[in-house]
Amino acid sequence: MSQPSPPQPPAWYLLIHQLPPRPLYLRAKIRRRLGKVGALAIKNSVYVLPGRPDCLEDFTWIAQEAVSGGGEACVCRADFVIGLDSDALVERFKADVAARYEPVRAALDRLVRQIRKTRAAERDGLGARVLHLRKQAQEIGRTDFFRSNAGREVETIMAAIEHVRARGKPRAGASPVMPRADLVGRVWVTRADPHVDRLATAWLIRRFVDPTARFRFVDPANAAGRPGELSFDMAGATFGHEGDRCSFETMTTRLGLSDPALRHIGEIVHDVDLKDGKFGRPDAAGVAQLVQGLVQAHAESAARVTAALPVFDALHASFGGKPPASSSRPQRERRRRG
């Protein structure tokens, strides 16, 4: 007997509400909340979001706020048959987010021109404006459900700004790039009791350098390396802090890894590890809490790294990242040889 196919997720969620004439602030509050989560109005008091779990959660909370304020509200699943075309609705979402990106994009364009005219030594003074625009872009990006061209354009300009700002700035202690082939089949040494930077770097090694990499955790007071070993995030490490970069950033830079999802993770790891607020990532606090949970749940360093792998896999996927096609090849080859 064949098994029934699992239910397909809905294409859309609808929030239908009716609010009382008083208090006046309730209407403004609900309108602001709907705008913040990126909902589109399709009729009076009828709003739509894509059929994603986080969108359902947003609508559920807004419906509860409406009811607690004396109104009525319900949330339902929807697949449009007549009157609304899903493809056209997707384009409406893209147009809406593009309109919200536009003032940020225009401000970034002006900033790029200004930075190019500014001497390298004076570019740090523009950091506050860069951070402000980055935060705005990240806030809008949470509702860019269908990866609009406007969002990609803003990401490209932001990357160009970081490149121009970094041009001409010295990197203290920067080391030459190592060929990735020289990093395979090695033992990696780092300090015991790994936290965010070491956990993220260990994940990076396993997923983008050597899926079969082995780790050795040492007491930093007696951290003697062995011939042929590589090290990270410790004194004199092969990959450590360079300039204002954490070890994760150093490794992605020196290996030439240009995956945008890795840049997002690097910014989060930097903000959590260095606590300098350089990137102002609002998601850094959540990642810091997850890492603290890993620390509490796994006292042994190797077990903690193993437990962190799927956490960073999920974080990478949340930014649209895909593991490299070669990431599982050495393991398959080793199984065949065995």
Summary of the structure (lengths in Angstrom):
residues: 338
radius of gyration: 23.9
end to end distance: 38.5
largest distance: 76.2
contacts: 956
relative contact order: 0.08
helix: 56%
strand: 12%
